[in-house]
């Protein structure tokens, strides 16, 4: 109890413990709706007797492999250099506009010009700092899903073969409930295996873009792509005058 009392402020400061009740936002509601939709579909799918002998060992191996390999990726995230990921000025205002277009309520205090200017100036420098924290929190949440799937895998290994032999109305088997409660989280774990490759490829792409720019500048003196190449130009392009045949007559 003493350790818990001392460690509680540290957990709160690290963002791992929430004391105030959290209201479910639209993303969490969408996640829960999708989770239960997949569970309902899996619960009514037809089953066969030998199915538990393949399904439950597979999800147990998936969750154990995930729990073994992801800590090394978490260590790589903690030491990864995100300093290149600096959103340009004005990103915060554009983000608020995009959120409002999705009909998500935004507090009025964030919509003032002073608030937009203050946060917009902080975002470029703060984004690389909070990026590892966001990714590690996602890994912590996924670790809970992996433990959840592992427990269902062990329960299924012990009870699945017996439940698969029990059939009720229209041949429905109680083992379908074990499938339904574990399949959505197992799908999430499979998709999450793409996270390391995506993050590393994104950071490597940003770094390569910066390094190539430096190479071209050192070789040619200028970058082949101007800094404002992605910005819409307000100036009208200069057009060469087109001469007619009579105007070109007698000229080489």
C-alpha positions as a Python dict, from the first residue, in 0.01 Angstrom:
ca = {
    (1, 'X'): (0, 0, 0),
    (2, 'X'): (287, 237, 81),
    (3, 'X'): (450, 167, -256),
    (4, 'X'): (119, 230, -430),
    (5, 'X'): (73, 564, -251),
    (6, 'X'): (424, 677, -344),
    (7, 'X'): (405, 552, -701),
    (8, 'X'): (60, 690, -780),
    (9, 'X'): (176, 1051, -848),
    (10, 'X'): (454, 921, -1071),
    (11, 'X'): (207, 711, -1273),
    (12, 'X'): (-28, 1009, -1305),
    (13, 'X'): (255, 1234, -1424),
    (14, 'X'): (363, 974, -1681),
    (15, 'X'): (8, 955, -1816),
    (16, 'X'): (-38, 590, -1718),
    (17, 'X'): (-307, 648, -1457),
    (18, 'X'): (-619, 860, -1498),
    (19, 'X'): (-793, 980, -1182),
    (20, 'X'): (-1079, 1176, -1336),
    (21, 'X'): (-1362, 984, -1506),
    (22, 'X'): (-1308, 979, -1880),
    (23, 'X'): (-1595, 1032, -2120),
    (24, 'X'): (-1600, 810, -2425),
    (25, 'X'): (-1521, 1003, -2741),
    (26, 'X'): (-1640, 924, -3091),
    (27, 'X'): (-1334, 709, -3172),
    (28, 'X'): (-1385, 489, -2867),
    (29, 'X'): (-1755, 448, -2946),
    (30, 'X'): (-1668, 353, -3305),
    (31, 'X'): (-1411, 101, -3180),
    (32, 'X'): (-1659, -62, -2941),
    (33, 'X'): (-1927, -74, -3210),
    (34, 'X'): (-1688, -240, -3454),
    (35, 'X'): (-1562, -482, -3188),
    (36, 'X'): (-1910, -604, -3099),
    (37, 'X'): (-2013, -620, -3465),
    (38, 'X'): (-1723, -856, -3544),
    (39, 'X'): (-1801, -1057, -3229),
    (40, 'X'): (-2166, -1096, -3330),
    (41, 'X'): (-2073, -1210, -3680),
    (42, 'X'): (-1822, -1466, -3549),
    (43, 'X'): (-2072, -1593, -3290),
    (44, 'X'): (-2319, -1706, -3558),
    (45, 'X'): (-2069, -1857, -3801),
    (46, 'X'): (-2087, -2236, -3847),
    (47, 'X'): (-1826, -2441, -3664),
    (48, 'X'): (-1687, -2792, -3689),
    (49, 'X'): (-1555, -3026, -3422),
    (50, 'X'): (-1182, -3003, -3501),
    (51, 'X'): (-1180, -2622, -3526),
    (52, 'X'): (-1072, -2552, -3162),
    (53, 'X'): (-760, -2763, -3217),
    (54, 'X'): (-639, -2509, -3475),
    (55, 'X'): (-791, -2176, -3365),
    (56, 'X'): (-696, -2160, -2997),
    (57, 'X'): (-330, -2266, -3043),
    (58, 'X'): (-304, -2007, -3323),
    (59, 'X'): (-430, -1713, -3115),
    (60, 'X'): (-220, -1826, -2817),
    (61, 'X'): (92, -1834, -3034),
    (62, 'X'): (0, -1494, -3184),
    (63, 'X'): (-42, -1325, -2846),
    (64, 'X'): (273, -1480, -2696),
    (65, 'X'): (481, -1385, -3000),
    (66, 'X'): (339, -1032, -2983),
    (67, 'X'): (423, -997, -2612),
    (68, 'X'): (777, -1128, -2671),
    (69, 'X'): (871, -915, -2973),
    (70, 'X'): (696, -583, -2907),
    (71, 'X'): (907, -481, -2604),
    (72, 'X'): (1211, -464, -2832),
    (73, 'X'): (1015, -239, -3065),
    (74, 'X'): (912, -26, -2768),
    (75, 'X'): (1279, 17, -2680),
    (76, 'X'): (1347, 124, -3038),
    (77, 'X'): (1061, 377, -3019),
    (78, 'X'): (1193, 520, -2692),
    (79, 'X'): (1534, 586, -2851),
    (80, 'X'): (1415, 675, -3203),
    (81, 'X'): (1492, 1026, -3327),
    (82, 'X'): (1165, 1200, -3411),
    (83, 'X'): (1322, 1546, -3441),
    (84, 'X'): (1252, 1548, -3816),
    (85, 'X'): (878, 1517, -3760),
    (86, 'X'): (804, 1885, -3721),
    (87, 'X'): (467, 1993, -3860),
    (88, 'X'): (476, 2331, -4036),
    (89, 'X'): (321, 2644, -3893),
    (90, 'X'): (-57, 2655, -3923),
    (91, 'X'): (-105, 2281, -3876),
    (92, 'X'): (-301, 2328, -3554),
    (93, 'X'): (-558, 2559, -3716),
    (94, 'X'): (-601, 2316, -4006),
    (95, 'X'): (-645, 2029, -3761),
    (96, 'X'): (-920, 2215, -3576),
    (97, 'X'): (-1097, 2285, -3904),
    (98, 'X'): (-1076, 1917, -4002),
    (99, 'X'): (-1213, 1813, -3660),
    (100, 'X'): (-1506, 2053, -3690),
    (101, 'X'): (-1587, 1922, -4038),
    (102, 'X'): (-1629, 1578, -3880),
    (103, 'X'): (-1888, 1731, -3643),
    (104, 'X'): (-1673, 1669, -3336),
    (105, 'X'): (-1728, 1936, -3066),
    (106, 'X'): (-1425, 2153, -2997),
    (107, 'X'): (-1396, 2365, -2677),
    (108, 'X'): (-1445, 2736, -2744),
    (109, 'X'): (-1117, 2821, -2568),
    (110, 'X'): (-929, 2643, -2849),
    (111, 'X'): (-1102, 2841, -3123),
    (112, 'X'): (-974, 3186, -3025),
    (113, 'X'): (-705, 3349, -3239),
    (114, 'X'): (-475, 3382, -2937),
    (115, 'X'): (-508, 3011, -2855),
    (116, 'X'): (-445, 2908, -3215),
    (117, 'X'): (-136, 3128, -3236),
    (118, 'X'): (6, 3000, -2905),
    (119, 'X'): (-52, 2631, -2972),
    (120, 'X'): (54, 2668, -3336),
    (121, 'X'): (391, 2802, -3222),
    (122, 'X'): (440, 2516, -2974),
    (123, 'X'): (324, 2224, -3193),
    (124, 'X'): (630, 2200, -3424),
    (125, 'X'): (870, 2163, -3130),
    (126, 'X'): (634, 1959, -2909),
    (127, 'X'): (533, 1702, -3172),
    (128, 'X'): (868, 1511, -3176),
    (129, 'X'): (868, 1509, -2794),
    (130, 'X'): (523, 1353, -2749),
    (131, 'X'): (544, 1113, -3044),
    (132, 'X'): (728, 835, -2850),
    (133, 'X'): (482, 872, -2561),
    (134, 'X'): (183, 831, -2793),
    (135, 'X'): (331, 522, -2960),
    (136, 'X'): (427, 362, -2628),
    (137, 'X'): (79, 423, -2488),
    (138, 'X'): (-62, 249, -2794),
    (139, 'X'): (173, -45, -2736),
    (140, 'X'): (65, -59, -2372),
    (141, 'X'): (-299, -77, -2478),
    (142, 'X'): (-219, -347, -2734),
    (143, 'X'): (-30, -542, -2466),
    (144, 'X'): (-353, -561, -2268),
    (145, 'X'): (-531, -694, -2577),
    (146, 'X'): (-256, -953, -2627),
    (147, 'X'): (-288, -1074, -2267),
    (148, 'X'): (-664, -1093, -2310),
    (149, 'X'): (-627, -1307, -2625),
    (150, 'X'): (-369, -1531, -2454),
    (151, 'X'): (-611, -1603, -2170),
    (152, 'X'): (-885, -1701, -2415),
    (153, 'X'): (-635, -1917, -2600),
    (154, 'X'): (-553, -2110, -2283),
    (155, 'X'): (-919, -2144, -2184),
    (156, 'X'): (-1004, -2258, -2534),
    (157, 'X'): (-733, -2524, -2529),
    (158, 'X'): (-880, -2666, -2209),
    (159, 'X'): (-1252, -2639, -2283),
    (160, 'X'): (-1278, -2587, -2660),
    (161, 'X'): (-1273, -2952, -2771),
    (162, 'X'): (-1546, -3039, -2520),
    (163, 'X'): (-1766, -2738, -2606),
    (164, 'X'): (-1730, -2806, -2978),
    (165, 'X'): (-1900, -3141, -2927),
    (166, 'X'): (-2205, -2976, -2767),
    (167, 'X'): (-2471, -2857, -3013),
    (168, 'X'): (-2790, -2672, -2934),
    (169, 'X'): (-3052, -2506, -3151),
    (170, 'X'): (-2980, -2552, -3524),
    (171, 'X'): (-2641, -2702, -3445),
    (172, 'X'): (-2503, -2394, -3267),
    (173, 'X'): (-2212, -2474, -3035),
    (174, 'X'): (-2114, -2284, -2717),
    (175, 'X'): (-1754, -2274, -2842),
    (176, 'X'): (-1868, -1996, -3077),
    (177, 'X'): (-1881, -1760, -2777),
    (178, 'X'): (-1510, -1818, -2714),
    (179, 'X'): (-1445, -1744, -3080),
    (180, 'X'): (-1657, -1428, -3069),
    (181, 'X'): (-1491, -1285, -2757),
    (182, 'X'): (-1138, -1342, -2883),
    (183, 'X'): (-1153, -1294, -3262),
    (184, 'X'): (-1190, -909, -3266),
    (185, 'X'): (-885, -860, -3043),
    (186, 'X'): (-689, -1121, -3239),
    (187, 'X'): (-760, -928, -3560),
    (188, 'X'): (-638, -608, -3392),
    (189, 'X'): (-314, -781, -3291),
    (190, 'X'): (-256, -904, -3646),
    (191, 'X'): (-309, -553, -3787),
    (192, 'X'): (-85, -400, -3519),
    (193, 'X'): (207, -608, -3646),
    (194, 'X'): (226, -356, -3932),
    (195, 'X'): (297, -69, -3689),
    (196, 'X'): (677, -113, -3662),
    (197, 'X'): (724, -130, -4038),
    (198, 'X'): (499, 171, -4096),
    (199, 'X'): (663, 394, -3834),
    (200, 'X'): (1016, 301, -3935),
    (201, 'X'): (942, 347, -4306),
    (202, 'X'): (782, 687, -4240),
    (203, 'X'): (1074, 815, -4031),
    (204, 'X'): (1324, 675, -4282),
    (205, 'X'): (1139, 846, -4568),
    (206, 'X'): (1145, 1183, -4392),
    (207, 'X'): (1515, 1141, -4312),
    (208, 'X'): (1596, 1038, -4670),
    (209, 'X'): (1412, 1344, -4802),
    (210, 'X'): (1622, 1569, -4578),
    (211, 'X'): (1953, 1395, -4658),
    (212, 'X'): (1888, 1396, -5033),
    (213, 'X'): (1819, 1766, -5018),
    (214, 'X'): (2154, 1817, -4848),
    (215, 'X'): (2328, 1601, -5111),
    (216, 'X'): (2181, 1800, -5401),
    (217, 'X'): (2267, 2128, -5233),
    (218, 'X'): (2626, 2017, -5182),
    (219, 'X'): (2654, 1894, -5541),
    (220, 'X'): (2470, 2160, -5739),
    (221, 'X'): (2460, 2443, -5493),
    (222, 'X'): (2080, 2442, -5488),
    (223, 'X'): (1810, 2192, -5410),
    (224, 'X'): (1631, 2043, -5714),
    (225, 'X'): (1298, 2091, -5539),
    (226, 'X'): (1230, 2443, -5407),
    (227, 'X'): (1107, 2473, -5050),
    (228, 'X'): (777, 2622, -5167),
    (229, 'X'): (719, 2365, -5442),
    (230, 'X'): (421, 2222, -5258),
    (231, 'X'): (264, 2562, -5201),
    (232, 'X'): (13, 2693, -5454),
    (233, 'X'): (158, 2980, -5652),
    (234, 'X'): (-37, 3303, -5673),
    (235, 'X'): (177, 3450, -5949),
    (236, 'X'): (69, 3398, -6307),
    (237, 'X'): (317, 3197, -6516),
    (238, 'X'): (516, 3392, -6773),
    (239, 'X'): (426, 3281, -7123),
    (240, 'X'): (643, 3320, -7431),
    (241, 'X'): (473, 3514, -7708),
    (242, 'X'): (365, 3303, -8002),
    (243, 'X'): (467, 3442, -8340),
    (244, 'X'): (252, 3393, -8643),
    (245, 'X'): (385, 3275, -8979),
    (246, 'X'): (384, 3630, -9118),
    (247, 'X'): (586, 3757, -8822),
    (248, 'X'): (843, 3480, -8864),
    (249, 'X'): (874, 3540, -9240),
    (250, 'X'): (1235, 3611, -9338),
    (251, 'X'): (1370, 3530, -8989),
    (252, 'X'): (1586, 3224, -8914),
}
